[in-house]
Each structure stands twice: as C-alpha cells, then as structure tokens.
Amino acid sequence: MKNKKIHDSVLELVGNTPMVRLNKICADVESEILVKLEYLNPSGSLKDRIALEMIEKAEQSGRIKPGDTIIESSTGNTGFALSTIGRLKGYNVTIYETMPGKAGGEKERMMKNVGAEVRLMEPEVIDDLRERSVAGSEVELPGRQLCLEDEKTDPHVWWARQFSNEHNVNSHHVTAREILDQTDGHVDVFVQSIGTGGSLLGIAEVLKKECPHVRVIGIQPASSKELWHAGMDFPVTEIKGGIVSKLLKSEAVDELVQITNAEAREMTHRLWTEEGLYCGVSSGANVHFAMREARRADKKLRIVTLLNDHMDRYLTEERYVT
Ligand SMILES: Cc1ncc(COP(=O)(O)O)c(C=O)c1O
C-alpha cells in the first residue's frame, strides 16, 4: 500500500517499514546488522501494528463499535497507538499511564493531544521503579487490574489486553514476512526487546519456519524485578502471564539476555549521532546486543533487529523501558 501516490488515511501507512544497514557502528566487524525502522509507523512505534490488528479483529467479531471505549494499561507506546488509531476510527480511548518518572508526563500530553483520556497510576504504585530500567510486563500490572474492573462494569468498554491478545502476536507474523522479503529470506540472528513479547514471539514463529537455522534472542532490562530465562515457569492469571508465558516455553526463542540501562543508552546515542537513526532506548538495547553477537561471531552473520520507537519520547528522560 505504501507505493500508492496518495493515501486515503494514515492507517494505510502502518507497517511496511524500511530496513537500513548500519554502516559506522559496524565498520570494524565482518557481520552486518540490519535495522527495521518501526519508529516510522504513524504514531512513532511498532505498536501501531498491534493496535490496528487488535481493534479491527474486535470490530469484525462484533465486540466493539464506534462510540465504545477502548482501554489499556501502557507505558506509552501502545497507549499512544491505540489513542491514534482508536480516535481515527471513532472510539473513546482511556489509558492507564504507567510510565514511571518524568517521561510519564510527556506520554500523558501526547495521548491527551489526540483526544484520549489518561489516568495516571498512583505514584506509590510505580515509585520503586523510578530509578530502574523496567520491563512493561511488570510496570503495567496495576493498570491491567483496573482495566479488568472497568471492563466488567460497562459493556461498552473493551480492554484491548495487549499482554494476552493473540492478535498482538499475529500482527507480527506480517512483520516477519516483511523481514523475509527485505532480506530475501537470509537472516542468521534476530534480536528483539520484550515488553508484551508479541513482536519477539510473532516474528520468531515465522522466521523459524522459513529459515530454521536462525537464532532468536529476546532481551529485557537488566534491572527488571522479574528476570526471565527460557523454559521458566511463569504464573498465568487473567492479568498476568499471557504472551510472555508462551514465549518462555516456545522453541522458537533460543535465548533470553539482559542489557543494562547504560549499555542501551550508549548505543542509542551512537544510533542518533553516527547513523542518523532517531530511535528510542530499547532500540539501543537491541543494537548493543546485536553488536555483541557480531563481535563474537567467527563468520559473517546477518543480524536483524527492530528500532521500536522514536527518540521524541525520550527528550526529558532516557531509560530502557519496554
Ligand atoms: C519501546 C519499546 N520497545 C520494545 C517493546 C517490545 O514490544 P513487545 O510488546 O512486542 O514485546 C515495547 C513494548 O512493549 C516498547 O514500548
């Protein structure tokens, strides 16, 4: 759709993101790192893909119709994507904003600017996360509990459930097809940060089928409370578990690693200044690990990763949050 001369809506611009080879950062390694620019999606992150898919599937099933209210708990990217796409399609959107620190205020303004209602979490709920880099799956838990309660009390409220909605994962089967098309099916390593786990699992499922030798690596912030490893048991309740529990058991994911805030930030700055790639801090975490793999390799590898969101949401605070 992106090759149409005139588009009928920005919704046609979701997905089909470009891929760029890193030049300066990879100058002294034999392997190549290819980055997919998810921050060029209309609301500035990969979450436009899941927002569009989850909303359209809920529409098709008759669960929602314009005038209803879409709710979600989010550190900002899913909240802003649902706000953008939900408002364009005629829904009310309410987001429990769970981003700790100053950046929470920035995200709140972005969502309000496009007509969403934003409910801030009590500071004490997310207070102990202020100094740490955090995984979305832990910081968003209190918000998810409130979403469930809201949905139970009003039939016109629909909780998108990004942490367990199968259409989150399915939307990334398309991302994987784009990667295969852009690389002519040649990928040796795929690396991605984990929030809900939807992008890692969805892409891994397809890549492993189409090029079985690919190694798939998931990343989480090193200072997260809950450090995951492949195969671990993960509690599953209505508000917890979801996609991450599947991902931890999935044979499509080979390894889980942790990256510190400092490592992620350092590489993010290099992406800005050396490559002109204006991405956020989880993208820096991805490329930091991709470079570690490139240096360790004893042969030329093609390593693919995503630049998940735009630098514009890290102007007041830079931290590795998924
Ligand atoms: C900045 C950022 N990077 C990476 C991710 C990981 O995405 P996913 O939810 O598909 O695991 C997210 C979302 O959680 C995010 O907001």
The ligand as an ORCA input file, in Angstrom:
! r2SCAN-3c Opt
* xyz 0 1
  C       9.973      0.987     23.459
  C       9.551     -0.428     23.335
  N      10.438     -1.326     22.890
  C      10.113     -2.618     22.770
  C       8.861     -3.094     23.112
  C       8.586     -4.563     22.981
  O       7.441     -4.864     22.280
  P       6.520     -6.126     22.579
  O       5.371     -5.656     23.390
  O       6.139     -6.609     21.236
  O       7.326     -7.148     23.350
  C       7.912     -2.181     23.586
  C       6.590     -2.576     24.038
  O       6.317     -3.238     24.956
  C       8.261     -0.823     23.691
  O       7.383      0.105     24.133
*
